[in-house]
Amino acid sequence: MKVAIIGAGPAGLYLALLLGKRIRDVEIDIYEQNPENATYGFGVSLASSSWGRMREADAASHDAIMRASYFGHHQLIGHKGEQILVERQGDNAGIKRLTLLKILKEHAQAAGARFHYDVRLESLDRFWDCDLVVGADGSNSIVRTCHEAEFGSKSRELTNRMAWYGCDRHFAPPFLIFKKTQFGYFWCVGYSHTELESTFVAECDAEAWEKSGLAHMNVDEQIAFTEHMFAEELGYGRLINNNSIWRTLTMVEVDNWSVGNRVLIGDALHSPHPTIGSGTRMAMDDSVALADAISDNPKDMVTALEKFRRTREPTKKKLVEARDKSILWYENVGAIADRLDPVPFVFDFMTRTGRISLERLHRDFPDFMARHGEIGRSYLEEMASA
């Protein structure tokens, strides 16, 4: 079997190591447009709910990832100058993105995968003799673009703006802080991925983007503005720039998961959104499902790709629905924040996707609910009857 994987992100690397370990006589080539050891972004967060699946899929890489991770289980949510501590039952594993990629690459190489960096594809013609071509190349996937009509691609652009930075401070606990300013709403997310480094995501609504002047600043001016806007949250630390451009996000989806022997996984299949923090988990779970389907049908790619969608889609659909509800909440966060006091606002945030019930809040956040449960219950009952 000859497999070409386009994209050396978590999805592509994880698929390569799984296929290499499970299938005899498989040839796997990974093509990446960026230079080796180059990556954009800073930290990745893996919720404890995903660890069991990672361990079951491949214990060796799971153990290496866990050894390199920084763990935390609380979060501060700030609104109207008040910060609410939300204690979690399960941990999150924060890991530097480049570290995660290096671990997955080492295991993929050990499983026989070959790597080709600095390869910018304009077509898929060179893969004419491959049994499988996998688009693991992100939201701007060339595999999807080359078959746009056949995949049935659809896209929509969001209105909020965001920029991903690093920071030379350790954030403990992680935080999500909303701030109403003279320009409109700004908010930020901070979480540590090592003992010394953190990821910091700055965001604003469309009104704030224009009124603040960010739309007309250069990169250095935007960094200075962001450091000033969130000086207290940053602990007066400095932001680290790595292609940290303020941008809107374009959400892409497809009607068909595969076209012939070309299949999409990860961000190429469904654009993630950072507000549910599941992009890497969703991508790697796609890889597990595809590897399972191929391992069960190594000589019948049509059946394998049909099984991949049939087995993965029910779970993926729930995550995509949660993502869309979260997007809607954030796209209207100003109006929500204006009408709610801090504790009801936190409950509105925590239940925004419709996946977390009052019962689950008590189970997963018992200390938080012991302090704020009555207010939350009253608010949620009021919203349910409205």
Buried (B, 14 or more C-beta within 10 A) or exposed (E): BBBBBBBBBBBBBBBBBBBBBBBEEBBBBBBBBBEEEBBEBBBBBBBBEBBEBBBEBBEBBBEBBBEBBBEBBBBBBBBEEEEBBBBBEEBBBBBBBBBBBBBBBBBBBEBBBEBEBEBEBEEBEEBEEBBBBBBBBBBEBBBBBBBEEBBEBEEEEBEBBBBBBBBEBBBBBBBBBBBBEEBBBBBBBBBBBBEEBBBBBBBBBBEBBBBBEBEEBEEEEBBEBBBEBBEEBBBEBEBBBEEBEBEEBEBBBBEBBBBEBBBBBBBBBBBBBBBBBBBBBBBBBBBBBBBBBBBBBBEEBEEBBBBBBEBBEEEBEEBBEBBBBBBEBBBEBBEBBEEBEBBBBBBBBBBBBEBBEBEEBBEBBEEBBEBBBEBBBEBBEEEEEE
